Every structure is written in C-alpha cells, then in structure tokens.
Amino acid sequence: MHDFFSLPITNPTLIFFVVLLVILLSPIIMGKLRIPHIIGFVLFGVLIGPAGIGLLARDDSFELFGRVGLYYIMFLAALEMDLQGLRQNIGRMAVFALLTFAVPFVLTLFMGRKMLNYTWLASLLLCCIMSANTLISYPIVTRFGLQRKTSVVLSVGSSMISLLLSLITLAAVVGAHTGESNAAFWLLFALKFVLFCAGLIFIVPIITRWFIRNYSDAVMQFIFMLAVLFLSASLSERIGLEGISGAFLAGLVLNHYIPRVSPLMNRLEFTGNALFIPYFLIGVGMLINIRLLFSGGNILWTVFLIVVFGTLGKAIAAYLSSFLFRLPLSAGNMMFGLTSAHAAGAIAIVMVGMRITDSNGRPFIGDDMLNGVVIMILVTCIISTLITQGAAEQITIRDQEIPKLDPSSDDEEKILVPVRYPEYATRLISLALMMRNNRLHNPIVALNLVYDDSNTAQNYERGVKLLDKVSKYAAGSDVPVETQVRVAENIANGIKHAFREFRATEIIIGTHIHKERSRSFWGDFHQSLFNGLNRQITMAYLMQPLSMITSIVVAVPSKAQFEPGFYRWNERLCRLSENIGARLVIHGRNDTVALMRQYIENRHANLYPDYVEMEHWSSFPALAATIGDDTLFVIISARQGTFSYKNAQEKLPDEMTNSFKGKNFLIVFPDQHGDLMEEMTFAQSQHTEGKSAYDSLRDFILRRILRKKQLH
C-alpha cells in the first residue's frame, strides 16, 4: 500500500493511467491556450518528470514506447511523401539537402567551439543535431493542398537526406571517439549500407506483394507492416545507423503499398498518433531539468545560442536555395518553415551523445546542452508552425489558386439532413429541397440519431415516425428520400459515420432550439461536427418558413475565395435565392465580391444581387440593424486554422446571441482540402477549442471591473 501512494509512482497500472491522462488533457488545455498540442505533451513531461513534481520516473516503459514513437514519426512521414515529386526534383533536392545540412553544421561548430568552449566531440555532436530536422508542420501543407508544390517536395526530400547525413556524421564521430573509425570501418560500413538498402528495395516489395495478395485480413496486414518497420529499424542499428533511418526507409519502400486513404493507413496512423508518439514526446519532456534555467551560470546563454544558431542556419539554407533555384520569397518561407523544426532526429542524436563518456565517465552532453537542445525543440516547433502557416497563405495568394468550379462536381451532390425536432424537421428538408440540383435525381438523406441509453427503443420508434413524416413532405416535391434511424453513443460521430456510408457531399443541420438542453450556442455536438468533418456544413436557424423570406443577406470574410469550397456555397445560395424569389445582398471585400459577381453572371444571369463593400469582419455586428424578420442572414464562416479564418470569428456565438436573437440565419462552413480532421495526427488534434483561455480570462476581468463599477 505504501508503494501505491509513494512518489515517483512505480505501479505499472498507475503509470499507464497517468500517461493516458496526459495524452487526453494536453489537447484540451493547449487548445484553450492556442498552443500546438505537440508542445503540450513535452510540457506535461517536464511537469510530471523527475525535475518537475516527480510524479513519474523515466523508466524502461518510456524508453520502449518512446523509441517506438520515434520510429513511428519517421515511418508516417515517409508513407505520406510524394515519390513522383521526389524523382522530378532530385537534383535541386540534393543541393538544398547539402545546404540545409552544411550551413547549420558550420555555424554550430563555430558557436560550440568559440562561444561555448565545448570540446571538439561535443561541438560535433551538437552540429549533427542542428543539421537534422523533423517535418512537424507538414500537416499544415496538407490542409492547404500544397503537397505537390516544388518548395514542399524539396523540403521533404532534403529533410530525409540531411537526416541521413547527420546520422552518418554521428557514426563517424562516435567511431573516431571509440577508435573504430578507419578505412576498414568505412569500407565495411558502406558495404553493409548498400546491402541493407538493396534488401529493402528489392526483397521487401516482393514479400509485401505476396503477403497482400494472399492475406486480406486487416489485422494481419497491420502486423506485417509493423514487422517490416521494426525489422528495418533493427537492421539499421546493426549497420551503424540509428533506427529512425531504417524506419524512414521502410516507409519509403512501403509507400506504394499503403494507399493514403485506406483502412490500413488509418490503423497505422491511429496506433502511433493515439499512443506511441505522445508517449515519446512526454518522455522528451521528462529529460528536461527546468530548474537549471534558474541555477545561474551559462545555461541561459547556452539555450539562447543553440536556439538562435539552430534557427539561423536553417533560414540561411532555405533562402539561399530559393534564390539559387529562382523561386519566389514565399517558397523560401515554406522551405524554412518545413525544415526549421528539430524533434525526432535531435532527440535520437542526443540519446547517442548521452551514452558517450569521457575518460572520467562523464557524458559529453551535459545538462546545459541537453536542456538547450530540448528547449530549442520547443521553440523551433513553434517557429516552424507559424512560418509554414504564413507561407501556405502566401503561396495560395501568389499563385491565385482559387478553386475552379468543376461542372461535373454537381453529379456527386448528395445532401445529408440530420433531423431531431418534429417542429423543425420539415423546414430543414425544405431548405435542402431549395438548395439541391433539380436536374439530378439524387435523393436527400434524412437521418435521425438516437442515444444508446435506457430510452433507446422508445426514441427509435419516434425517429421512425419523424422520418416517415419528412419522407412524405419531400414526396410532395417528387424528391426521393433515403432515411435511417441510427443508434449512437456520440451524435457527432454518428453523423460523420452516416455521412461516409451514404457518400454524402454536404450536411444541412439545424441549430439546437431548446435552451433547457444546452446553454451553449453550438449545442452539445455541433462544434465537434464542423471541426471533425472537412466537407460543407450548413447550420440553419429558421424561425419561419422559407416562403416568408424576401431577402438573403450574405456576410463573406476576406480571402474566402481561396477556400476549396468557395463555389459550392455560392451555387447553393444562388439556387436558394432563385427558388424562393428572394433578393440577394452580398457584403464582402472587393476582390472576393468581384469573383462572386463573375460567377453569378456566368451561371445565374437571371439574378441581380446587390454588392456592398465590407472591408473588415469587425463591421459584422453593424449588419444586425439591416436584418428584419423576413430576412435570411447567411454567415460564411471558417474552421480554425483555415485560410479565411479570423480571430474575430471566435466571438460569433456571442454576436449571434446578442445581435441576431430571433432572426433567421445560416452559418456555412465551406469544404476544405485534405482528409477528414478526425484522422488525428501528432501535430494537429481532432479536438479544437471554441473559446481560448485568454478570452475567458479577459471576460472574467471585464466582469469584475463592471461589478466594481456597479457597486460604487
């Protein structure tokens, strides 16, 4: 019993519970603070580790799961690479790789020897760390649909090569220290490396094709891929490289056999992202002795120099390469953003360095260098995320990558309408009827979700009756309706699963109308739905039938034209305006409105909308005065992190509640690039907080000030 409550915790069950609790809470807390949650795992590791409150010791489980997580990072990065783009840019990629390896190497060597007075061995170990990088911010590229851009392809390929060069240099440094580095050593190393690569390239594909053809069982295929991953990592260690090199090469070899959108890929990502990678990041945090930052001496100076030189070297390499390749500045920003983060390779090299000792048995990497490197990881991950986000926006604007309307896309149109309240269901179906393409014969999908509880049977029967009602209503317009009553533990997940099963293209859903069930503007599950699904979602609040609407007022944010779903919602609003005979009034910036005007004139020449300039989203509340009871107000919103997202949109629930109470409105979340957000990655969580902790703190302070004024 004493061991059960003593610190650090040694009970394996409790250790695993604490780790799972950290993995659960980190995205929630970091989401409130608007901090990338990958940083949260490391910070929690600092907090619960030996140098923090001492809740956990960094035992063998962190060594085991951390190593697996490290392999997973490199393996998944290789699986997502565009191999065709790599082949087309092999020359420029090699130049960029050499620069992004050599420039940080030289700068760090100078800094280590002249400014920190490290030994040659310690300085070279630090050079290896600074020369490698990890593609932490790559999911941002995916979200903007820029995977095939030259700057992205060069960054991904150079990251692989620079990591390999860093690991080879590390092997040379370690060999020189142990006295094993000679001509015979390098000849043997080259032979082993060639045999290793040949085995992966020629033997593994043959075995993989045979296995996939003969065994379709999902679990067996998953285990086979993991076996290849860890065999490759193990063999990589045997030839003198770190296991992450083998994991990366295994991912490249298996890239062709694991489709990006497939159940197998989903299982591989889920397993790593839900457990192994967070476990690894928590273990990284447990290495940090944060108290050393306040112990005086040179630790702050060391941290500052490592962060500055580690970032400066990557920046010089990126911008020099973009200049040599005659790429625009935005491409240089992208190359710097993607290659500036240090994580997986840095930790692997640190671990090797900590095992190397001098004649007195002391490791060459001391606490000051260790803390400097790990804090450098935190800082560079933040820098990488911010720079990549900005570069993605710049590239989209530079190339005017406004999504082109594909006339054939309407052929796949299929609207899903979740219904719950009988008094509201027919209005949602009516909205779907007004927005659908009448030339097609695609049915509307009506869905009723039932909680799996003690009232399931009763609520199921009510759902059947409700869907029968809406089917008869749609039949009056000669429109077929597919219906389903679905039992679910989580309403948002139930809707998303039905969306995929029916192969729907968009959702029309009502906002909740019973305040006694939820005081939140979004209700119990709406926020989880639009954050977890990348397709168009229209949320409707209709106080009266659509036939009573005489005008439609649309508020469009700046840069909305760069979203992939720009023309989809344009088309839906035009159809709605035509079908109910309502006047269309569009508020937005001139560049956005000009494209809407062009589209409407080409596709809906019978419409004559009014266009009103709205330079800033801050003028959004002023529209409240123009919204009457017979007006439908349409807000084109955006998911957090997307191109047209504004911080001011976080206040949308309060503004709608205060200024538009009792009005008819639609809130549209347009289509986005990329996979479903529910496929969580270690760099971006599915969970997104609607209100930041900073907003809550500000509101609390303002309430306190207001209360004091009232008292006086």
N, C-alpha and C positions, 0 to 999 in steps of 0.2 A: 504493500500500500504506500509505503514511503517513496519508493521509486516512481510510483504512478504520479505523484504530485511534485516531485523534485525537478529542478532545472539544471541543465537542459533536459528536455523530455527524451527519454530513451525507449519508451514503449512504441514499438513499430506502428501499431494501430493509430495511436495519437499523433505520431509524426506525419503519417499519411493524411490524417484528418486536417492537421494544421496547414499542410501544403495545399490540399484541396480548397480549404477556406481562403487561402491567399489567392489562388487561381480564380476563385469565384468573386472575391471582393475587389480585386485590383481593377478590372474594367469598370466596375460601378463607381469606385472612388475617383479613379483617374478621369473617367468620363465627366464627373461633376467638376473637376478641376481643369478640364480641357487640356489634359496632358496625354500624349500617346501611352497606351496602357502597357506597352512593352517596357517603358521606363518604370511603371508601377511594380512590375514583378521584381526588378532589381532593387528598387527602394524598399519593398517589403522584405526582401532578402537581407538588406542591411539592418532593418528594424529587428527582425526575429533572430538574426545570426549571433555568433559569439561576441562580436564587437558592439551589438545593439543591446537588446534586453536579455539576450542569452536564452531565448525560448527553445531554440534548436541548435544542435551542433552540426557541423558539416560532416556527416558520417558517410559511410560507404554508399548509402542509397543515393545521395546527391552526386557522388562520383559516377555511379552506374547510370542513373536516369539522366544526369547532366550530359554524359558522353553520348548517350542515345539521342538526346535533344539536339546536341551539336551536329551529329551526323544528319539528323532529320532536316535541319535548316539548309544544309548544303544539298542534300538529296532533292528536296522540294524545289529549290531554286533551279537546279539543273533540269528537272522534269518540266518546268514552265518556260524553258528557253526556246527561242525561235531558231532552230538549227539552220533553216534555209537562209535566214538573215545573216547568221554567222559565216556561212560559206561565201556569201557575196561580198562581205566586208572584211575578209581575213587579213588583207594587207594593212589597212588602216587600223584594224583592231590590234594587230601586233605592235604597231607604232605607239598607239595610245597605251597599251599594256606596259610597254617598256618605259614610257614616260611616267605613268602613274605608279610604277614600281621604283624607278631610279630617282626621281626628284624628291619624294619624301625620304628615301633612303639616304641621300646625300645630305639633305638639310638636317635630318635627325642625327646623323653621325657627327656633324659639326656641333649641333646643340648638345649632344651627350658628352662629347669629349671636351669642348671648350667652355660650355656654360654650366654643365652639371658635374664635370670632372669624374665621369664614370670611367671604368676600365674599358679596354677595347672590347672585351667579350660582352659586358653589359650593354655597351653602346650598340654593338651589332645586333644583339637580341632586340633592343628597342627599335632598331631600324627595320627588322623583319616585321615587327608589329605594325609600324606605321605604313609600311609598303602594301600591306594586305587590306582588304575592305570587304564588307558584307552588304548585300543588297536589301537592306532593311526597308527602304522606301519604295521598292518595286511595286507593291500593291497600288500605289497612287497612279503609277503609269497605266496599270491595267484598268483602273476606274475611268481614266480619260481616253482609253482606247488607243494608246500611242505605242503599243508593243513593237510595231514594225518600223518605227522611226529610226533613222540612222544613228542618232545620238544614243538611243536606248540600246540598240543592238551592240554598238561599240562599247558601251558601259558594261553590259552584261558579259560580253566576251573578254574584255580586259580584266574584269574582276576575277574571272577564272584563271587567266594567265598570271596576273600579278600575285594571286594567292599561291599558285604553284611555284612561282619564282621565289616567293618568300619562304615557302617550306623547304625548297631545295637549298636556299641560302642558310636556313636554320640548320639543316642537316650538315652542311659544310662547317658551320660554326661549331656545332656540337662535336663533330668528328675531329676538328682541329684541337678542341679542348681536351678530348679524351685520347688524342694521339693516333686516331684511326684514319685520319684524312691523308691519303697518299694516292699515287697513281693507280695502284691496285684497287684501292677502295672505290675510286670513282669509276673505274672500268667495270667493276662488279656491280656498282650501283646502276650504271647505265644499262648493263645487260639485264638486270632484274627489272628495271623500269620498262624497258622495251617488251620483255616477256609478259609483264603484268598488263600493259596496255593491249598487247596483241591478244591475250586471253580474254580480256573484257570485250574487245571489238569483234573478235571472230567466234569465240566459243559461246559466250553468254547469249548472244542473239539466237544461235541455233537451239540452245536448250530452252530459251524463253518461248520461241515459236512452237516448239514441240509441246511444251507444257500447256500453253494457252489453247492449242488445238485439241488436246486430249483431256483437259480438266477445266470444266466450266464453272466449278464450284467457287463462289465468291471468296469464301474463307481460305481455300487452298491457294488461290491466286494471290491473295493478300499476303499470306505467309511466304509464298515463293519470292515475291518482290522484296520482302524484308530480309529473307535469307541472302538474296543477291547483294542487297545493300550492305549487310554486316560482313559478308564474306569479302566483298571488295574493300571495305574499310580495314578489315583484319589483315588482308594481304598487303594493303598499302603500308600499314605499320611495319610489316615484316621486311619490306624492301628499304625501309629507312625514311619514309614519309609519314606524315600524320594521317590518321584515319579519315579526317574530313576530306582529304584529297581523293581517297578512294570512293567515299560516299558521293562526291560530286561527279566523278567519272562514271559511277554506276548509274546516276540519274541521267547523264547524257546518253548512255547506251540504251537505257530503258525508255527514253523519251518517246520513241516511236511506237512503243507497245502499250503505253498507258495514255489513252486519249485524255485531253484536258478536261472534258466534260464526260465523265463516266463514273459509275458506281465505285470502281476500283480506286480511281484518283480521289474520290470523295472520302473513301475509307482511309486511305493513306494520309490525306491531309488532316482528317478529323483526329486520328490517333495521335499524330505528332502535335497538332496545334492545341488539342484539349489537355494534354498531359506532359509529354516529354519536353517540348520546347519551353513551356512555362517553368517546368522543374529545373531545366538548365539555367534559365535566367534568374530564378530565385537563388540557385547555387552561386551564380556570379555575384549577386549582391552580398551573399554571406562571406565572400572573400574580402570585402571592403572593411577596413578598420577606420571608420569615420572619425574616431577620436583623435587620430593622428593629425587631422587638419587643424586641431586646436592645441596641439602639443608644442607649437613653436618650431623653430629650426627652419629648414629649407623646404618643407613639404608643400606649402602653398606655391612657392616659386617653382618647384618641380611640376606640380599639377598644371600651372599656368603655361610653362614652356611646352610640356607634352601636348596639351590641347592646341596651343597656337601653332606649333610646328607640324603637328599631325594633320591639322586642317589646311594650313598654308600649302604644304607640299601637294596635297590632292587638288587644291584650287589651281595652282600653277600648272600642273599637268593637264588638267581638264581644259583650261582656257587656252593654253599653248597648242594643244591638239586641235581644238576647234578652229584656231587661227590657221594652222598648217593645212587642215582639210577644207578650208574656206567655208566653214559652217557658221551660221549666224550666232549672235550672242546668246539667244535663248537655248540653242543646242549646247553651248558651253555651260550654261547654267544647269541644264539637265544632266550633263556628264559629271559635273561637280557634285550635284545633289545625290546622284546614284552611287558615286564612288567615294563619298566623304565619310560614310558611316563605318566604324570599326566595331565588330562584335565577335562573330564566330572565330575567324582566323586569329584575332588578337588574343582571345582567351586561350585558344589552343597553344599558341606560342608562349604565352605567359606560363601555362602549366608546364611546358617543357623547361622553360627557364628556371622555374622554381625547383626543378629536380636536379639542376646543375649546381654543384657546390665548389667552393674554392678549397685550398689546402687546409683551411681551418674548419671545414664542414658547413660553412655558411652559404646560403643560396646567393647567386649573383643578382637575382631580382629581389631586392629588399622591399620593405613595407612602403617606402616612399614611392618607388617605381610602380609597385602593384596598385596602390591607390591612385596614382597619377593615371595609369592606363585605364583602370575601371571607370574613373570619373570622366576620362576622355571618351570612353564608350558612351556614357550618358549624354555628354554634350554633343558629340558628333552625330548621334542618332537623332537628336532634336534638330540640329542644323540640317542634316540630310533630309528630314521630313519637310521642313519649311522651304528649303531651296527647291526640292523636287516638285512640291505643290505649286510654287510660283512659276517654275519653268514649264510645267504642264499647261498652265493657263496661258503663258506667253506663246508657246508653240501653237496652241489651238487658235489663238487670235492671229498670230503671224501667218499661218497657212490658210486662214479663213476656212477652217474645217467645219463649216456649218453643215449639219446633216442634210443630205439630199433626200428629197421625197422619192420614195420608190413606189410607183403606182401599183405594183404587184403586191405591196405590203397589205393592202386592204383585203386581199384574198384570204389572209390568215386571221382576219379580225374575228374575235370571239370574246364577248363581254361576260364577265362573271359578276353576279349581283348577290352578295350575301344579304339576306333579309331576316329580320328578327321580330319587329313590332308590326302587328297586323294593320294598325292605323297608318303605317308609314311605307309598307312594302310596295303598294301599287304606285306610289309616287316615284320610288326608285326604279321600278320596272318601266314606268312612263319615261323617265329620263334616259334609260338605256335605249328605248324604242326611238327616241328623238335623235340619239347620237349614232345609232348603227347605220350601216350602209344598206339602204333598201334594195340595191341591185343584187346583193348577195342573199343567199338563203341560209346563212349560218345561224344557228339557234342562239338564243340567250341562255346562259346557265344561271339558274336560281338556286341558291344554297342556303340551307338553314343549319346552324351549328347548335348542338345540344351538349351541355356539360355532362360529363360522366360522373353522376352523383346519385343520390337516393331517389331523385325525381326524374331520372333519365327516361323511363318508359312513358310517363305522362307527358313530358316535354317533347318526346319523339312524336307522339300522336298529334300534338299541337303543331309541330313542324310540318307534318304531312298535310294537315288541313290548310295551313298557311300557303304551302307551295301549290296546292291544288287551286287555291284562290288566285294566286298570281298567274298560274298557267292559263286559267280561264280568261283572265284580264288580257294577257298577251294574245290569246287566240282571237280576241275581237279585232286585233290588227293583223290577223293572219300571219303571225310570227311564231315559229316553234320555240318551245322552251324545254331545256333539259333540267331536271330537278334532282336534288339529292339532300337527304337529311343525314347529317354526319355527326357522330358522337366523338367528342374530343376533350382531352384534359386541358388543352390550351387553345383558345379560339383563334389566335393569330396563326399558330402552326396549322390548325385545321383548314383555314382559308388558303394558306400557301400550298398545302398538300393537294387540296382540291384544284387549285389553280394549275398545278402541273398535270394532274390526272386528266382534266378536261382540255388541256392545251389552250388555255385562255390567253388572251393578249393584253387584257387590261381589267381593272376592277372598278366598279361603281358601288360605293358603300355609304350608308348613312352615318352621320354623327349621332352619338347617343342623345336621347331626348328625355331621359328620366334621371334627373339630378340626384334623386334619392339613392340611386345605384352607384353613381360615381360623381364626385365633385370636380374631377379633372376635366378640362376642356376636351382632351383627346379620348377620354374614356379609359376602359380597362386594357384595351389591346390595340387601339388604332396606331399608336406610336411604334409599337413593336412591328406592326404590319408594314408601314411605309418605310421603316428602317431596314426591314428584313427582306424586302422584295424590290427588285430594280425595275419593274415594269410600271406602266402608268396606273396611278390610283387616283380616283376622283371621289372626294368626300363631300357628301351633299347634306345641306340643312335646308329643307323646303317647308316653309310654313303654309304654303297654299299650292294648289295645282299649277302646273306649268302653263296651262292655258290662260292663267291670270297675269302672266309675266308680259310686260310691254317693252322692257329694255334689259339689255345684258351689259353690265359694266365690268371690264376686264382690267386688272392691275398686273402688269408684266414687269418683273425685275430686270435690271440691266444684265447683259450677257446671256439672257435666256436663249438667244438664237444659237448658242454654241452647245446647247444640250442635245443629246441624240433624239429626244422625244419632242423636239420643237414643233415639227409639222404635224405630228399626231394630234396634239391638243388643239392646234389651230384648226385642223379639219373637223374635230368633234364640235368645237364651238360654232363653226360656220354651219354645220348641219343643224345644230340646235337652234340657231338664230333663224334659219330658213324654215324649219318645221313648225316653230311656234309663232313666226312672224314678228319677232322682237327686234328692236333697233340695237345695233352693236356699237358700243363705245369702248375704245381701247386706249388705256393710259400706259405710256412707257417711254423709254428713251428713243431718240430719233433713229438711231441705227437699227434698233430692234423693230420699231414700228415700220420702218421702210421695207424690211423683208416681209413682214406680215401683210403690208399693203400689196406688195408684188404677188404674194401667194394668193391672196383673196381675189385680186383682179384676174389672175390666170385661171383659177379653179372655181371661183364663185362670183362671176361677174355681175350677178343679179343682186349682190349685197353691196350696200353703200355705207360702210361703217364711218363713224366719227373717230378721229385720231387726236388725242390730247397728250402733249408732252408732259412726262413725269420724270424729271431729271434724277431725283433721289428717292429711295424707298422710304425715307423719313417722312415724306409727304403723304404716305399711305393713309394715316388716320384722317387727313383732311377730306378724303373721299367720302367719309361717313355722312357728311351733310348732303351729298348728292344721291344717296341711296334711299329710295322710297319703298313702300310696302309692295309695289308692283314691279320692283327691280330685282334682278338676279345678279348678285355681286360675285365675280369669279376672281379668285386669287391664284396666280401661278406661283407656286411655292418651289422649294428645292430641298433635297435631302442634305444633311450636314456633310461638308467635305466636297460637295459637287460644285460645278463651275459657277452657277448663278446664285449660290448660297450667300446670304448676308447675315451678319450677326444680329441685325435688327429683326430678322425673321424669328428669332427666339422669342420675341415679345408678341408674336402673332396670337397665341391663345388669349393673352390679357387684352389685346386690342380688339379682338373679335368679341370678347365677352363684354367689354366696356362700351365700345363704339358701335357695334353691329348687332347688339342684342335684339332678337326678334326679327331680324332680317333674313331674307333668302340668300344663301351663298353656296358656292362650290369652292373647294380647295383642291387644286390639281398638283400632284407630284409626278413630273414627267418621267418618261423612260430614261434609263442611264446605260452607259457602257458597262461591260464586264459581266461577271457571273452574279448569281444571287448573293446578296450580302449575308445570307445565313451560312454560307460556306466560309466560316471564320478563319482568318489567318493570324499568325502570331503578331503581325504588325497592325491589324485592324480587327477590332472585335465586332461581333454582330450587334452587341448592345450599344446604344447611343443615348446618352442622357439628354433629355429635352431642355433642362434648365441647369446652368452651371452653378457651382458653389459660390462663385463670385457674385452672380445675380442674387442668390439667396441672401448672401451677406449684405449686399447693397440694400436690398429690400428691408432687411432686419434693421439696419442702421437708420434708414429713412423713416420706418415706422416708429422707432424710438425717438427720433428728433420730433416727429409730428406729435407724438404723445406728450412730450415735454412742453411743446408749444401750447397744446390744448390745456395742460394743467396750469400753465402760467397765464 
